[in-house]
Amino acid sequence: MCGIVAYTGSADATPILLKGLKSLEYRGYDSAGVAIQTALGTMEVLKTAGRVEELDALVAESDITGHTGIGHTRWATHGVVNRQNSHPHVSCDGEVALVHNGIVENYLELRTELAADGHTLLSDTDTEAIVHLIEMNMRAGQSLEDALLRAAGRLKGAGTFVVSARNEPGKIVGMRTGNAGGIVVGHIDDGNMMASDLLAVLPYTNKVVYLDSGEQAIITNASVIYRNGDGDVIDKEIIISDRSAESAELGAFPHFMLKEIHEQAERVASAMRGRVDFETGSLNLPEIPFTDEQIRNFDQVVLVGMGTSLHSAMMGATLIESFARIPAKAENASEFRYKNPVLNENTLVISVTQSGETADTLAAMEGAAAQNAKQLAVVEIDGSQATRMADGSLLVRAGLEVAVASTKTMTNTVVCLYMLAIHLASIRGTMSQEARKAAVSDLASLPGGIGSLISQEQTYKAIAERLVTRHHLLYLGRGFMFPAAMEGALKMKEIAYIHAEGYAAGEMKHGVNALISEDMPTIALAPAGPLHEKMVSNLNEVKARGGQVIAIVTEGDEIVPSIVDEVIELPAASEALSAIFSLVPMQLLAYYTAVALKQDPDKPRNLAKTVTVE
Ligand code: G6P
C-alpha cells in the first residue's frame, strides 16, 4: 500500500501526479515514484526511497514531460524500504509500468515461475510479479486491459492496480479486486484521472466513480470505459462529490492534528445539524435504512472497527446496550473476521470506520453479509467501500481528517453512535420520554464544552512538557471512561512514541498494580458519576504505591484534587458526554508531548492513515 494517482489528458502529467501524491502524504508512506509516457514515446520511471519532495527534486532535474503518467507512495509490506522496492515497477523491457496497493499472497510461487520463464525480477516485492505477468500476457497479443484482467486472475489476495504501457499511448487501466483500498475515477473535461483517494482528484473535478471489486476503468484523454470482471463493458453512475479541495489546507496551524482538534466544536455541531430537534427532544435519522419492525427484532448489535474506530465502537456498544437494551459488543475487526461468530438476519452489524476502506473492517463486513446480518456503516467518507457494502450509512460529518492520528472523527463518530442509540431506544420503547429528552438535550452542551476545553490548551501543554521524560504511562477508566482511556493511551503511543496502556481501573489489582511507581504516571479518568467513588479508591491505591496521578475530573470535584498531583477539569455532564469531553484534553496532551519531543504528530513513524491491507 499506500497512495495511487494517475492522469492522462492534455496537461503535463508530472505536476498533477506530484500534487496528487502530496495530497496523499497524510496516509503515511516511505517511498514515492512516478512513471511517465513521455512526449518522445518512451516510458520513464523516477522513484526514490524518501519523501515526495525528493521525488519532486528528481523530476525537476530531469527534463521529462508527458501527458500520461502514474504515481505511487509506498508503505512497505514486502521488501525493505529502498528505491528498487518502491513503485512503479516495470516489466523486463521497461515498457509496462504498474503501481499497486494490496498484498499478493502467492507472490513467491509466481516469482519462481516467472524467473523460470526468463523474467528478471529486480525487487524483493510481491508487486513486481504482477507487472511481469502483464508483460507476458501482452507479449501473447493481449491489450493492456485484458492483460491486467488475466494477470489479476492469477493473484491471491485483494489488490488495486493501475497500469500504463508504452505501446498503448495515452491509456491508463485501473482495477480493483477484493477490498484492499479503493480506486476513484475522476471525470475531467480535458482528461481523466484515477486515485486511491478522492482528495487527489478533487482539485480537478468532483465528478467521480468508485470501482467495485472485479471492475476495471480504462481512461484516455477523451474517454472512460468501465468493465466488469468478465471484461464486459458496464455503466457506472457518476457521483457528484460535495467535498471541497481546500479542506486540506493547514491555515494558521502548525499541524493538521492541532487544526483538527480545534475544529471539533464546530464539527460536532455539523454531526447534529438537521438530526437533533432540541425543542421536542427527538431525532431525525432518515439514513437509518431499517424498518421499525426490523429494529424491534434486532437481538444483538456487533460493532466492528480498528484503532481509534474500535474505541468509538466500544463506546457505541455501551451506549446502545444501555439506551436501547439490545445486547451489544464491539469487536476488533481483524479478530472478528477469522472467528465463526453467531450472526443472523436479526443481528445489526455496525462498521465504524473513518475511511470506509480499512481492509479488516471490510472483511468483517463481508463475513456479516454472508450470514445475512443487517449492516450499517458509521463512516466519514461517502462513497467509500463500507458505504457501498452496508445497507445504509450514517455519515459522521467530521470533514476531511488529514493527520494520521484520528481526533475529530472519533468525537463525531461517538456523537453519531449516541444519536443512533437513542433512535433505536425510541423505536424499541426502552427509554422513557423524559430520559430521551434529557439525553438529547445534553447534546446541546457539546460544542460549547469542547470549545471551553480547547481554550485551556496551555494547561495541557504545560502538563505535556512534564511528561516528556517518561517512558511509560497508564490511562485508567471505568464504564464509558474505559474506551476513552484506551484511546488516550493510543494517541500517546501513536504520535509521542511513549509506551502507554489503557486499562479498566478494576483490573489494577490483577496485575498492573505491580508496575506502579513514580516512574509511571497515571492519567485517571474520574469524572462525576456512579463510578466516581470506585475511581477514588483506585487513585488512593495508586498514590499509596508512590504513583504520580494526573486526574481528569468534573469541574467542582473536591475529592479527587485533594488526592492527586495534577487535575484537568471537564464541564459537568453525563457519564457518556464526559467520555466524549475527556477525549479533547487527552488529544492535546498527546499532541503537545509529541511536539515537545520534536516528533511530527501528523506523520507518525511506521503508521498509515488508511490501512488497506491486513
Ligand atoms: C489506522 C489509522 C487510525 C484509524 C484506523 C482505522 O490505524 O492510523 O487513525 O483509527 O486506521 O481506520 P478507519 O479508517 O477504519 O477508521
Residues whose N, C-alpha, C, O or C-beta is under 5 A from the ligand:
A	BS01	G6P	M306 G307 T308 S309 V352 T353 Q354 S355 G356 T358 V404 A405 S406 A608 K609 V611
